[in-house]
């Protein structure tokens, strides 16, 4: 109603941001219900895929509206929110639950996620260096990005195959309380709502940010990312607080892997059909942030243990990035 009854761009902007959070929550709840029927590993993959629908549509509509800054920061923000803010909160909750103050979990998924993050950061940093040094390769960023996107998606496909192999016979699926039909209907409704809300958000973005005095980079990196990810993965914090450390880490890490190795490269290819082409070229600040984030995540979670100190460090890193984004264009 705010979008079509001319209630003001700021009102539409705020309501659309809240609606993104609501849609993310609906998709997350429905995905968990579907998971009762298809097994844990497949559920993790499904949750990561469908849970990122709001970000997918925001980026798609931003590219259509030639809002490249918003498109880039929405992707980067989603990765950083999950890797720093959400993961940090999960670690804080898990460490508080543990009797000795140390949250413990399996090492394979965190290490795999760090590998995928570093793979994506590899091409992003290479592109940034080529652009900054005016290398000949900088004249062919579109072709390089397409080739890199295909290569990353191939690696992601191998990782998905391994993850699906984790569903063993002993992990039998169970019937859901409210039924598979309801869950699938909710997923379909959530997907449709994501498309509409993303369009409304992008439409109100430019005038609203001008009125509020915030940058479009901050809107993409912080507002969209938190609305689409932090609320969705609040379940990870709850699970950690209940002592289910492995499941809590899986929720967050699965989403990170999906974002860096599937959503970003997939959007690079899809953007070839839009008004603005998305590449792996990011500003030096964001390219460096993603590269360093991969190292930080590996260092903190690679050993299968984390303390409250490390959780606070992750949250602090995101706060610093948010401040930097506030002064970006």
Secondary structure, DSSP 8 states (H G I E B T S, - for coil): -TTTTT--HHHHHHHHHHHHHHHHHHHHHHHHHHHHHH-HHHHHHHHHHHHTHHHHHHHHHHHHTT-HHHHHHHHHHHHHIIIIIIHHHHHHHHHHHSTTSEEE--SHHHHHHHHHHHHHHHHHHHHHHHHHTT-GGGGGHHHHHHHHHHHHHHHHHHHHHHHHTT--TTS-----SS-HHHHHHHHHHHHHHHHHHHHHHHHHHHHHHHHHT--HHHIIIIIIHIIIIITTTHHHHHHHHTT-HHHHHHHHHHHHHHIIIIIHHHHHHHGGGSSS---S---HHHHHHHHHHHHHHHHHHTTSEEEHHHHHHHHHHHHHHHHHHHT--
